[in-house]
Amino acid sequence: MKNEEHKMIKMVNRFGHITEGAKKAFEGARIAGGADEMVMIPGGYGNTAVWNRLHALTADMDIALYNFNEDAYIYVDWARKALEGMSETAADEFFGMVKA
């Protein structure tokens, strides 16, 4: 994926809602970790296309994306703060679709 294409992938649209592309990329995500500190995206690292999309989306949020085995991870607190800074509605939508 080229840098220009990454810039076009957004987490939140101009109306303050999670984009359809972000919803699809984070499909199946759930809260994980000993202290429920991570959002885990199953297979997010094992699938190059999904990893590239997740990487672009987290770059839009200005947070780090991690990988372990075949899964991708982001910190819950970082995601919440980033999304709330972008849109309270988007934060609610995101954490509504992430399974606890």
PANUBA-84330 format. One record per atom (N, C-alpha, C): residue number from 1; atom name; x, y, z. Coordinates in pm, 1 decimal. Atoms other than C-alpha are relative to their C-alpha. Example, Ala and Ser with C-alpha at 12.3 -4.5 7.8 and 13.67 -1.06 7.14 Angstrom:
// PANUBA-84330
<node i="1" at="N" xx="89.0" yy="-119.0" zz="0.0"/>
<node i="1" at="CA" xx="1230.0" yy="-450.0" zz="780.0"/>
<node i="1" at="C" xx="90.0" yy="120.0" zz="0.0"/>
<node i="2" at="N" xx="-82.0" yy="-119.0" zz="-6.0"/>
<node i="2" at="CA" xx="1367.0" yy="-106.0" zz="714.0"/>
<node i="2" at="C" xx="-77.0" yy="109.0" zz="73.0"/>
// end
This chain:
// PANUBA-84330
<node i="1" at="N" xx="83.0" yy="-117.4" zz="0.0"/>
<node i="1" at="CA" xx="0.0" yy="0.0" zz="0.0"/>
<node i="1" at="C" xx="88.2" yy="124.8" zz="0.0"/>
<node i="2" at="N" xx="-79.1" yy="-122.0" zz="7.3"/>
<node i="2" at="CA" xx="137.8" yy="339.4" zz="-91.7"/>
<node i="2" at="C" xx="-40.8" yy="96.4" zz="109.5"/>
<node i="3" at="N" xx="30.3" yy="-100.8" zz="-102.0"/>
<node i="3" at="CA" xx="156.9" yy="632.3" zz="152.0"/>
<node i="3" at="C" xx="-126.4" yy="77.7" zz="-33.0"/>
<node i="4" at="N" xx="119.2" yy="-76.9" zz="38.4"/>
<node i="4" at="CA" xx="-108.7" yy="817.3" zz="-48.6"/>
<node i="4" at="C" xx="-127.3" yy="-77.2" zz="33.5"/>
<node i="5" at="N" xx="116.5" yy="81.7" zz="-31.5"/>
<node i="5" at="CA" xx="-347.6" yy="525.9" zz="-0.8"/>
<node i="5" at="C" xx="-24.2" yy="-4.8" zz="150.3"/>
<node i="6" at="N" xx="13.6" yy="0.0" zz="-145.6"/>
<node i="6" at="CA" xx="-277.8" yy="517.0" zz="373.7"/>
<node i="6" at="C" xx="-70.2" yy="125.5" zz="47.4"/>
<node i="7" at="N" xx="59.9" yy="-127.3" zz="-41.7"/>
<node i="7" at="CA" xx="-377.7" yy="883.3" zz="401.9"/>
<node i="7" at="C" xx="-150.5" yy="1.5" zz="-23.0"/>
<node i="8" at="N" xx="142.0" yy="1.1" zz="32.0"/>
<node i="8" at="CA" xx="-717.0" yy="801.8" zz="253.5"/>
<node i="8" at="C" xx="-80.4" yy="-88.7" zz="94.8"/>
<node i="9" at="N" xx="68.4" yy="88.7" zz="-93.2"/>
<node i="9" at="CA" xx="-797.8" yy="538.9" zz="516.5"/>
<node i="9" at="C" xx="-18.4" yy="73.8" zz="131.3"/>
<node i="10" at="N" xx="29.9" yy="-77.5" zz="-120.8"/>
<node i="10" at="CA" xx="-968.7" yy="713.6" zz="807.8"/>
<node i="10" at="C" xx="-78.5" yy="-83.8" zz="99.3"/>
<node i="11" at="N" xx="71.1" yy="68.3" zz="-107.6"/>
<node i="11" at="CA" xx="-1095.7" yy="589.6" zz="1139.9"/>
<node i="11" at="C" xx="-137.2" yy="62.5" zz="22.9"/>
<node i="12" at="N" xx="122.8" yy="-74.5" zz="-29.6"/>
<node i="12" at="CA" xx="-1362.2" yy="858.2" zz="1180.6"/>
<node i="12" at="C" xx="-34.5" yy="86.0" zz="-121.5"/>
<node i="13" at="N" xx="40.1" yy="-82.6" zz="114.1"/>
<node i="13" at="CA" xx="-1563.8" yy="1026.3" zz="906.3"/>
<node i="13" at="C" xx="-28.1" yy="144.2" zz="43.8"/>
<node i="14" at="N" xx="19.4" yy="-143.5" zz="-30.0"/>
<node i="14" at="CA" xx="-1642.9" yy="1397.6" zz="886.9"/>
<node i="14" at="C" xx="-121.3" yy="26.7" zz="87.9"/>
<node i="15" at="N" xx="117.8" yy="-14.2" zz="-85.8"/>
<node i="15" at="CA" xx="-1969.1" yy="1339.8" zz="1075.2"/>
<node i="15" at="C" xx="23.5" yy="-52.0" zz="141.1"/>
<node i="16" at="N" xx="-34.7" yy="47.6" zz="-133.2"/>
<node i="16" at="CA" xx="-1787.7" yy="1191.5" zz="1373.9"/>
<node i="16" at="C" xx="-34.9" yy="-144.6" zz="27.9"/>
<node i="17" at="N" xx="33.1" yy="141.6" zz="-15.3"/>
<node i="17" at="CA" xx="-1881.9" yy="827.1" zz="1313.5"/>
<node i="17" at="C" xx="117.4" yy="-86.6" zz="-47.0"/>
<node i="18" at="N" xx="-99.8" yy="96.1" zz="45.3"/>
<node i="18" at="CA" xx="-1658.8" yy="521.7" zz="1271.7"/>
<node i="18" at="C" xx="-27.8" yy="-30.0" zz="-147.5"/>
<node i="19" at="N" xx="18.1" yy="29.0" zz="142.1"/>
<node i="19" at="CA" xx="-1600.3" yy="460.7" zz="900.3"/>
<node i="19" at="C" xx="-33.6" yy="-147.3" zz="-21.2"/>
<node i="20" at="N" xx="33.5" yy="138.8" zz="32.1"/>
<node i="20" at="CA" xx="-1728.9" yy="145.9" zz="733.5"/>
<node i="20" at="C" xx="126.6" yy="-84.4" zz="-14.3"/>
<node i="21" at="N" xx="-126.3" yy="72.3" zz="13.0"/>
<node i="21" at="CA" xx="-1370.9" yy="47.1" zz="650.8"/>
<node i="21" at="C" xx="59.1" yy="-36.1" zz="134.6"/>
<node i="22" at="N" xx="-50.0" yy="27.3" zz="-135.0"/>
<node i="22" at="CA" xx="-1273.2" yy="73.8" zz="1016.8"/>
<node i="22" at="C" xx="-83.6" yy="-108.6" zz="66.2"/>
<node i="23" at="N" xx="86.8" yy="103.8" zz="-57.6"/>
<node i="23" at="CA" xx="-1573.1" yy="-132.9" zz="1122.2"/>
<node i="23" at="C" xx="38.0" yy="-137.0" zz="-54.0"/>
<node i="24" at="N" xx="-36.4" yy="126.9" zz="61.8"/>
<node i="24" at="CA" xx="-1472.4" yy="-403.7" zz="876.8"/>
<node i="24" at="C" xx="137.2" yy="-46.5" zz="49.5"/>
<node i="25" at="N" xx="-135.1" yy="35.5" zz="-44.7"/>
<node i="25" at="CA" xx="-1103.4" yy="-395.2" zz="981.5"/>
<node i="25" at="C" xx="0.5" yy="-50.3" zz="143.9"/>
<node i="26" at="N" xx="3.9" yy="37.8" zz="-141.0"/>
<node i="26" at="CA" xx="-1189.4" yy="-425.3" zz="1352.2"/>
<node i="26" at="C" xx="-106.3" yy="-106.2" zz="30.2"/>
<node i="27" at="N" xx="101.5" yy="104.0" zz="-18.3"/>
<node i="27" at="CA" xx="-1456.5" yy="-691.9" zz="1297.5"/>
<node i="27" at="C" xx="57.4" yy="-117.2" zz="80.4"/>
<node i="28" at="N" xx="-43.5" yy="111.0" zz="-83.6"/>
<node i="28" at="CA" xx="-1426.8" yy="-962.4" zz="1562.5"/>
<node i="28" at="C" xx="92.4" yy="40.9" zz="114.1"/>
<node i="29" at="N" xx="-89.3" yy="-46.7" zz="-106.1"/>
<node i="29" at="CA" xx="-1214.9" yy="-744.9" zz="1793.6"/>
<node i="29" at="C" xx="-64.0" yy="-22.3" zz="136.3"/>
<node i="30" at="N" xx="50.2" yy="19.6" zz="-136.0"/>
<node i="30" at="CA" xx="-1242.1" yy="-812.1" zz="2164.8"/>
<node i="30" at="C" xx="103.4" yy="51.2" zz="99.6"/>
<node i="31" at="N" xx="-87.4" yy="-42.7" zz="-108.3"/>
<node i="31" at="CA" xx="-1097.6" yy="-694.6" zz="2493.3"/>
<node i="31" at="C" xx="77.1" yy="-122.8" zz="48.0"/>
<node i="32" at="N" xx="-84.5" yy="111.9" zz="-39.4"/>
<node i="32" at="CA" xx="-804.7" yy="-913.9" zz="2601.3"/>
<node i="32" at="C" xx="107.8" yy="48.6" zz="96.2"/>
<node i="33" at="N" xx="-109.7" yy="-31.8" zz="-91.8"/>
<node i="33" at="CA" xx="-513.1" yy="-927.5" zz="2842.1"/>
<node i="33" at="C" xx="-43.0" yy="-21.0" zz="143.3"/>
<node i="34" at="N" xx="26.6" yy="28.5" zz="-140.2"/>
<node i="34" at="CA" xx="-484.8" yy="-995.1" zz="3211.3"/>
<node i="34" at="C" xx="-81.2" yy="106.0" zz="70.1"/>
<node i="35" at="N" xx="74.1" yy="-109.8" zz="-62.2"/>
<node i="35" at="CA" xx="-622.8" yy="-655.1" zz="3306.8"/>
<node i="35" at="C" xx="-95.7" yy="64.5" zz="-99.4"/>
<node i="36" at="N" xx="86.8" yy="-52.9" zz="107.0"/>
<node i="36" at="CA" xx="-845.9" yy="-613.8" zz="2998.9"/>
<node i="36" at="C" xx="58.2" yy="128.2" zz="-59.7"/>
<node i="37" at="N" xx="-66.4" yy="-122.4" zz="43.8"/>
<node i="37" at="CA" xx="-588.7" yy="-362.9" zz="2877.6"/>
<node i="37" at="C" xx="19.0" yy="11.3" zz="-150.6"/>
<node i="38" at="N" xx="-24.3" yy="-0.9" zz="143.5"/>
<node i="38" at="CA" xx="-578.4" yy="-457.0" zz="2509.7"/>
<node i="38" at="C" xx="-127.5" yy="-26.3" zz="-78.4"/>
<node i="39" at="N" xx="99.6" yy="38.9" zz="98.6"/>
<node i="39" at="CA" xx="-810.4" yy="-466.2" zz="2211.6"/>
<node i="39" at="C" xx="73.5" yy="-94.5" zz="-93.2"/>
<node i="40" at="N" xx="-62.6" yy="101.4" zz="84.2"/>
<node i="40" at="CA" xx="-722.7" yy="-785.4" zz="2024.2"/>
<node i="40" at="C" xx="-83.6" yy="-17.8" zz="-125.8"/>
<node i="41" at="N" xx="65.1" yy="21.4" zz="128.2"/>
<node i="41" at="CA" xx="-804.7" yy="-820.9" zz="1655.1"/>
<node i="41" at="C" xx="48.3" yy="-135.3" zz="-51.8"/>
<node i="42" at="N" xx="-43.9" yy="134.1" zz="39.0"/>
<node i="42" at="CA" xx="-795.3" yy="-1194.0" zz="1574.3"/>
<node i="42" at="C" xx="39.8" yy="-6.1" zz="-147.4"/>
<node i="43" at="N" xx="-48.6" yy="13.6" zz="136.8"/>
<node i="43" at="CA" xx="-589.3" yy="-1270.8" zz="1264.7"/>
<node i="43" at="C" xx="44.9" yy="130.2" zz="-62.7"/>
<node i="44" at="N" xx="-35.8" yy="-132.0" zz="53.8"/>
<node i="44" at="CA" xx="-506.1" yy="-901.8" zz="1225.9"/>
<node i="44" at="C" xx="143.1" yy="12.8" zz="-46.5"/>
<node i="45" at="N" xx="-139.2" yy="-2.0" zz="44.0"/>
<node i="45" at="CA" xx="-136.2" yy="-969.9" zz="1188.9"/>
<node i="45" at="C" xx="24.9" yy="-106.8" zz="-105.8"/>
<node i="46" at="N" xx="-19.3" yy="110.3" zz="92.5"/>
<node i="46" at="CA" xx="-164.0" yy="-1296.5" zz="998.8"/>
<node i="46" at="C" xx="-47.0" yy="29.9" zz="-141.5"/>
<node i="47" at="N" xx="53.1" yy="-38.1" zz="130.6"/>
<node i="47" at="CA" xx="-350.1" yy="-1130.2" zz="709.9"/>
<node i="47" at="C" xx="61.1" yy="134.7" zz="-37.6"/>
<node i="48" at="N" xx="-72.4" yy="-121.7" zz="37.1"/>
<node i="48" at="CA" xx="-129.8" yy="-872.4" zz="535.2"/>
<node i="48" at="C" xx="-93.7" yy="115.0" zz="-34.8"/>
<node i="49" at="N" xx="92.8" yy="-105.8" zz="39.0"/>
<node i="49" at="CA" xx="-423.8" yy="-678.7" zz="388.6"/>
<node i="49" at="C" xx="-65.7" yy="61.9" zz="123.4"/>
<node i="50" at="N" xx="61.7" yy="-51.0" zz="-122.9"/>
<node i="50" at="CA" xx="-593.2" yy="-649.2" zz="729.6"/>
<node i="50" at="C" xx="103.3" yy="76.9" zz="81.8"/>
<node i="51" at="N" xx="-106.2" yy="-67.7" zz="-75.3"/>
<node i="51" at="CA" xx="-262.0" yy="-559.3" zz="899.7"/>
<node i="51" at="C" xx="27.7" yy="138.3" zz="-59.0"/>
<node i="52" at="N" xx="-26.0" yy="-130.2" zz="63.3"/>
<node i="52" at="CA" xx="-198.7" yy="-280.5" zz="645.0"/>
<node i="52" at="C" xx="-112.2" yy="98.3" zz="28.9"/>
<node i="53" at="N" xx="114.5" yy="-87.8" zz="-28.5"/>
<node i="53" at="CA" xx="-548.3" yy="-141.2" zz="696.9"/>
<node i="53" at="C" xx="0.9" yy="41.8" zz="147.4"/>
<node i="54" at="N" xx="-6.2" yy="-32.5" zz="-142.9"/>
<node i="54" at="CA" xx="-517.7" yy="-161.5" zz="1077.6"/>
<node i="54" at="C" xx="113.3" yy="98.7" zz="28.2"/>
<node i="55" at="N" xx="-114.8" yy="-89.4" zz="-18.7"/>
<node i="55" at="CA" xx="-177.0" yy="5.4" zz="1059.9"/>
<node i="55" at="C" xx="-36.1" yy="142.1" zz="-43.1"/>
<node i="56" at="N" xx="41.2" yy="-131.6" zz="47.3"/>
<node i="56" at="CA" xx="-321.3" yy="292.7" zz="856.3"/>
<node i="56" at="C" xx="-102.8" yy="63.8" zz="93.9"/>
<node i="57" at="N" xx="102.7" yy="-52.3" zz="-90.6"/>
<node i="57" at="CA" xx="-621.0" yy="328.5" zz="1089.8"/>
<node i="57" at="C" xx="59.6" yy="44.8" zz="133.0"/>
<node i="58" at="N" xx="-60.9" yy="-39.8" zz="-127.2"/>
<node i="58" at="CA" xx="-409.7" yy="334.3" zz="1405.2"/>
<node i="58" at="C" xx="93.5" yy="119.0" zz="-19.7"/>
<node i="59" at="N" xx="-80.9" yy="-118.3" zz="29.9"/>
<node i="59" at="CA" xx="-175.6" yy="584.0" zz="1237.8"/>
<node i="59" at="C" xx="-90.3" yy="123.5" zz="-2.9"/>
<node i="60" at="N" xx="97.3" yy="-110.1" zz="1.0"/>
<node i="60" at="CA" xx="-483.6" yy="803.3" zz="1179.2"/>
<node i="60" at="C" xx="-37.4" yy="39.1" zz="142.7"/>
<node i="61" at="N" xx="30.5" yy="-25.1" zz="-140.6"/>
<node i="61" at="CA" xx="-554.3" yy="768.9" zz="1553.1"/>
<node i="61" at="C" xx="124.1" yy="46.2" zz="76.8"/>
<node i="62" at="N" xx="-128.8" yy="-34.7" zz="-61.4"/>
<node i="62" at="CA" xx="-184.0" yy="838.0" zz="1630.6"/>
<node i="62" at="C" xx="28.8" yy="-87.3" zz="122.3"/>
<node i="63" at="N" xx="-32.7" yy="95.9" zz="-105.5"/>
<node i="63" at="CA" xx="-146.0" yy="522.9" zz="1842.7"/>
<node i="63" at="C" xx="74.5" yy="-118.3" zz="-62.1"/>
<node i="64" at="N" xx="-78.7" yy="113.8" zz="45.8"/>
<node i="64" at="CA" xx="72.4" yy="213.4" zz="1817.8"/>
<node i="64" at="C" xx="-86.3" yy="-125.0" zz="-18.1"/>
<node i="65" at="N" xx="62.2" yy="129.1" zz="27.1"/>
<node i="65" at="CA" xx="-37.1" yy="-122.0" zz="1676.5"/>
<node i="65" at="C" xx="106.6" yy="-105.6" zz="23.2"/>
<node i="66" at="N" xx="-94.9" yy="106.2" zz="-33.3"/>
<node i="66" at="CA" xx="129.2" yy="-438.2" zz="1806.0"/>
<node i="66" at="C" xx="-46.0" yy="-132.0" zz="-59.1"/>
<node i="67" at="N" xx="36.2" yy="132.6" zz="48.4"/>
<node i="67" at="CA" xx="140.1" yy="-796.7" zz="1686.8"/>
<node i="67" at="C" xx="57.6" yy="-105.8" zz="91.4"/>
<node i="68" at="N" xx="-44.6" yy="117.4" zz="-74.4"/>
<node i="68" at="CA" xx="169.4" yy="-1128.5" zz="1861.9"/>
<node i="68" at="C" xx="-60.2" yy="-120.8" zz="-68.6"/>
<node i="69" at="N" xx="43.3" yy="114.4" zz="79.8"/>
<node i="69" at="CA" xx="153.7" yy="-1451.8" zz="1666.1"/>
<node i="69" at="C" xx="-80.0" yy="50.1" zz="-119.6"/>
<node i="70" at="N" xx="80.7" yy="-39.6" zz="115.8"/>
<node i="70" at="CA" xx="-130.1" yy="-1399.4" zz="1417.2"/>
<node i="70" at="C" xx="-94.9" yy="116.5" zz="29.9"/>
<node i="71" at="N" xx="96.5" yy="-101.3" zz="-41.6"/>
<node i="71" at="CA" xx="-323.8" yy="-1133.2" zz="1611.3"/>
<node i="71" at="C" xx="63.3" yy="138.8" zz="10.0"/>
<node i="72" at="N" xx="-43.3" yy="-139.1" zz="-14.5"/>
<node i="72" at="CA" xx="-300.8" yy="-753.5" zz="1626.9"/>
<node i="72" at="C" xx="-60.6" yy="56.2" zz="128.7"/>
<node i="73" at="N" xx="42.9" yy="-56.2" zz="-128.6"/>
<node i="73" at="CA" xx="-334.5" yy="-546.6" zz="1944.9"/>
<node i="73" at="C" xx="20.1" yy="150.4" zz="5.1"/>
<node i="74" at="N" xx="-18.1" yy="-139.8" zz="-37.3"/>
<node i="74" at="CA" xx="-386.5" yy="-187.9" zz="2056.5"/>
<node i="74" at="C" xx="-41.2" yy="13.6" zz="146.5"/>
<node i="75" at="N" xx="37.0" yy="-21.9" zz="-140.1"/>
<node i="75" at="CA" xx="-406.1" yy="-55.3" zz="2411.8"/>
<node i="75" at="C" xx="-137.5" yy="65.5" zz="8.1"/>
<node i="76" at="N" xx="135.3" yy="-52.2" zz="-19.6"/>
<node i="76" at="CA" xx="-762.0" yy="10.4" zz="2528.0"/>
<node i="76" at="C" xx="4.1" yy="148.0" zz="36.6"/>
<node i="77" at="N" xx="-4.4" yy="-139.8" zz="-45.6"/>
<node i="77" at="CA" xx="-672.4" yy="334.0" zz="2708.7"/>
<node i="77" at="C" xx="43.3" yy="94.5" zz="-111.1"/>
<node i="78" at="N" xx="-47.0" yy="-85.3" zz="109.9"/>
<node i="78" at="CA" xx="-481.3" yy="472.8" zz="2410.3"/>
<node i="78" at="C" xx="-109.1" yy="17.1" zz="-105.2"/>
<node i="79" at="N" xx="107.4" yy="-5.8" zz="99.8"/>
<node i="79" at="CA" xx="-765.7" yy="385.6" zz="2172.7"/>
<node i="79" at="C" xx="-113.2" yy="89.5" zz="48.6"/>
<node i="80" at="N" xx="109.4" yy="-81.2" zz="-54.8"/>
<node i="80" at="CA" xx="-1025.4" yy="540.7" zz="2401.7"/>
<node i="80" at="C" xx="34.8" yy="148.7" zz="-3.0"/>
<node i="81" at="N" xx="-41.4" yy="-141.4" zz="-1.3"/>
<node i="81" at="CA" xx="-830.3" yy="865.7" zz="2446.1"/>
<node i="81" at="C" xx="8.1" yy="56.9" zz="-141.0"/>
<node i="82" at="N" xx="-12.5" yy="-46.8" zz="138.1"/>
<node i="82" at="CA" xx="-752.5" yy="892.9" zz="2075.3"/>
<node i="82" at="C" xx="-136.3" yy="21.3" zz="-63.3"/>
<node i="83" at="N" xx="132.7" yy="-10.8" zz="60.3"/>
<node i="83" at="CA" xx="-1110.7" yy="827.9" zz="1968.8"/>
<node i="83" at="C" xx="-82.7" yy="109.1" zz="64.4"/>
<node i="84" at="N" xx="75.0" yy="-107.1" zz="-66.2"/>
<node i="84" at="CA" xx="-1261.4" yy="1057.1" zz="2231.1"/>
<node i="84" at="C" xx="48.5" yy="136.6" zz="-47.4"/>
<node i="85" at="N" xx="-54.4" yy="-124.5" zz="54.1"/>
<node i="85" at="CA" xx="-1028.2" yy="1329.0" zz="2100.6"/>
<node i="85" at="C" xx="-49.7" yy="28.4" zz="-140.2"/>
<node i="86" at="N" xx="50.8" yy="-14.5" zz="136.6"/>
<node i="86" at="CA" xx="-1161.2" yy="1267.0" zz="1750.0"/>
<node i="86" at="C" xx="-151.4" yy="19.8" zz="-0.4"/>
<node i="87" at="N" xx="145.9" yy="-5.1" zz="-4.5"/>
<node i="87" at="CA" xx="-1528.9" yy="1213.9" zz="1838.2"/>
<node i="87" at="C" xx="-51.6" yy="-90.4" zz="111.4"/>
<node i="88" at="N" xx="61.5" yy="80.9" zz="-106.4"/>
<node i="88" at="CA" xx="-1720.9" yy="1097.5" zz="2146.0"/>
<node i="88" at="C" xx="-89.1" yy="-108.4" zz="-60.9"/>
<node i="89" at="N" xx="87.4" yy="95.9" zz="66.9"/>
<node i="89" at="CA" xx="-1968.4" yy="928.0" zz="1911.7"/>
<node i="89" at="C" xx="81.4" yy="-116.6" zz="-54.0"/>
<node i="90" at="N" xx="-85.7" yy="105.1" zz="55.3"/>
<node i="90" at="CA" xx="-1687.9" yy="736.6" zz="1739.4"/>
<node i="90" at="C" xx="53.6" yy="-89.9" zz="111.1"/>
<node i="91" at="N" xx="-49.1" yy="80.1" zz="-112.7"/>
<node i="91" at="CA" xx="-1547.4" yy="625.0" zz="2075.3"/>
<node i="91" at="C" xx="-108.2" yy="-94.5" zz="48.0"/>
<node i="92" at="N" xx="111.5" yy="84.5" zz="-42.9"/>
<node i="92" at="CA" xx="-1889.1" yy="494.4" zz="2180.0"/>
<node i="92" at="C" xx="-27.4" yy="-111.7" zz="-101.5"/>
<node i="93" at="N" xx="23.7" yy="99.8" zz="103.7"/>
<node i="93" at="CA" xx="-1937.3" yy="318.6" zz="1846.2"/>
<node i="93" at="C" xx="107.9" yy="-107.0" zz="-0.5"/>
<node i="94" at="N" xx="-110.8" yy="94.0" zz="1.2"/>
<node i="94" at="CA" xx="-1593.3" yy="159.9" zz="1856.4"/>
<node i="94" at="C" xx="-8.7" yy="-97.9" zz="114.8"/>
<node i="95" at="N" xx="4.2" yy="89.6" zz="-115.0"/>
<node i="95" at="CA" xx="-1622.6" yy="23.2" zz="2206.9"/>
<node i="95" at="C" xx="-131.9" yy="-75.7" zz="10.5"/>
<node i="96" at="N" xx="122.5" yy="77.0" zz="9.9"/>
<node i="96" at="CA" xx="-1978.7" yy="-84.5" zz="2134.5"/>
<node i="96" at="C" xx="16.4" yy="-122.6" zz="-89.5"/>
<node i="97" at="N" xx="-20.4" yy="113.5" zz="90.8"/>
<node i="97" at="CA" xx="-1851.2" yy="-311.4" zz="1856.3"/>
<node i="97" at="C" xx="110.3" yy="-92.9" zz="47.8"/>
<node i="98" at="N" xx="-105.9" yy="84.4" zz="-54.9"/>
<node i="98" at="CA" xx="-1552.6" yy="-445.3" zz="2054.6"/>
<node i="98" at="C" xx="-60.6" yy="-81.7" zz="113.4"/>
<node i="99" at="N" xx="59.8" yy="89.4" zz="-98.9"/>
<node i="99" at="CA" xx="-1665.5" yy="-746.4" zz="2253.7"/>
<node i="99" at="C" xx="85.7" yy="-6.1" zz="127.6"/>
<node i="100" at="N" xx="-71.5" yy="7.2" zz="-128.5"/>
<node i="100" at="CA" xx="-1574.4" yy="-754.4" zz="2622.4"/>
<node i="100" at="C" xx="31.4" yy="-143.2" zz="35.4"/>
// end
